[in-house]
Amino acid sequence: MKTIVISLQKGGVGKTSLSVSLAAELAKLSGLVLLIDADPQGNSTAWIGSDEVSLELADVLTEKAELQKVIMKTSFAGLSLLPTAGLGGDLKSFGESGAKDDPMCMRRLIKDTAKLGFHCVVIDLSPAWGAIERSAALAADQIITPILGDSFAADGLQIFSENLETLKKRFDITKPAYTHIIVNAIDGRIKQHIEMLDAIKASNKNFSVYSVPVDPAFRMAQRKHVFIQDIATSKTETRAALSAIAADIWEA
């Protein structure tokens, strides 16, 4: 089973949009995918989850509920969700205590997920580098960072890379692999966007650098609680980019 984490300590870069959309694309390729909403704000759950969430990720991590009883199916074939709805702030509280004392908690969760027959896990994280985020990284095979094509992108990548290397050295591990960057919301009509995309590719030659176009269909999909793959007006370039990224991730 492959575990992929979408992470960067910066908000507004499209982590949830890419997590949900890539999880759906991976479901096409691998059959059974679980998207874990590990962001206390629960944006992935609000987007594609049920209107009524009585149990969530925090209940599994605190052993109040069995994993299989918390997982819910989504409207996309092969894709399930381990939700977070911010019930009582339990996930945030667990991150401040339980995950800090037990950094391998997410790794155990992933092992239990594999026993349920899933072929791939995608983890959507908050824009932070706290105990939950570090625990997810320790459980991952691959980490992908989404960024925007602006002047702050290089700084964000450098900080994230340093934090990840520190974590790997501390636990003496070689995984997760960190070789994929997604430059999100690129508008090919804007010269600065193209120049920044070229600069990011030039300064990250050891990475596979992808771009996803700015597309109003993402917001429409979120508003309608459907997947961007269900939005007929989504850009052909968006669909092609998501499909190509998912294929490369799955084959990596």
Helices and strands as residue ranges (DSSP letters): E 2-6, H 15-30, E 33-38, H 43-48, H 57-61, H 67-70, E 72-73, E 79-82, G 87-89, H 90-96, H 98-101, H 105-115, E 120-125, H 131-139, E 142-148, H 153-171, E 177-186, H 191-203, E 208-213, H 217-224, G 228-230, H 236-251
